[in-house]
Amino acid sequence: MRDKNSKSIIKHFKITPPDQTIDRELQQKIDLKTKPLGALGRLEQLAKQIGIIQQTLCPTLTSPTVVVFAGDHGIALEGVTPYPQAVTFQMVMNFLNEGAAINVFSRLNGLAVKVVDAGVNHDFGEIEHLLNYKVNKGTHSFLKDRAMASDELNECIDSGSSIVNDLYASGCNCISFGEMGIGNTSSATLLMHYFTGISLDDCIGRGTGLDDDGLSKKTSILKSAAANHGEITDWDEIMQTFSGYEMAMMTGAMLQAAENKMIILLDGFIASTAYLAANKLYPEIKNYIIACHLSDEKGHRLLLEYLQLSPLLNIGMRLGEGTGAAVAFPIVKTAVGFLNEMASFESAGVTNKA
């Protein structure tokens, strides 16, 4: 085992932008469908993006999967959330029993769900269908300490990579990532603040539904944490100080998915901060991302603007779990479907414009 105080050596990924040569052929195929130019709007952009990622005029979505990472946060014990930490493991059991929103939405829309114990403060034992990658039983409180050690961060990145590679080897080419962890909006808030420089006040939201007094307390605690840690610019140090295990593991998973040239369906606020961290290391990951929805969590709009991402949906969701991506997935399927199945003017015998 590496020394807990050693410098983290983050796994290297080979992320390259897809070859754009096929762009012209894809655009021609789209333009010759039986419709006015541009009439399908964002669907046309999605179809072309997916075709470029897969380097084909006939893209496919195979074994689409949502991976839900779960982990506990020491900061939750400081009073930033009205929910007890035990809710994390209870919700993991709900996922495994297929009773949560992500299970319902995924079942309705044809996605598989995988659940990962990244660092839940609970002994699950041997439970069927739970992927055990537990790093520890929850992070430390980052109010004064770092949330995790350097080797724990490295383990998270490696584990996320391994999980995605296993799914890729089984045929998955379209993947989304959800999370569960009481207190994780606080971690996401600090990550957003430190990686973007956006003011902490603009990043802090109500999380699981804080009232005004609760929001005031959360704000005070997070400002104290930022003051205690001071200025941090090193990527490893920011992640070690504020990330949750599930968020760091998601970061590694996203990076591996991009290396594998998979379609990445981006969920809400927590997932977007994991993507932010990944993007800081490898900006080329942006080519593989589809932003699925705008979360109602306060900081998400500013974060998407910073990342220059335009979400497919804005319906007031803020649940997490990967639910926004699961709800948006039919739009992605529709984009691929029209590209593959819609008739051209020539094949349909329809006269194109003069």
PyMOL commands that set and color helices and strands:
alter all, ss='L'
color gray80, all
select helices_A, chain A and resi 23-31+42-54+74-78+86-96+101-109+150-169+184-196+200-203+212-229+235-242+245-259+269-281+283-288+300-307+323-341+345-348
alter helices_A, ss='H'
color red, helices_A
select strands_A, chain A and resi 65-71+112-119+130-132+174-180+263-266+289-291
alter strands_A, ss='S'
color yellow, strands_A
deselect
rebuild
show_as cartoon
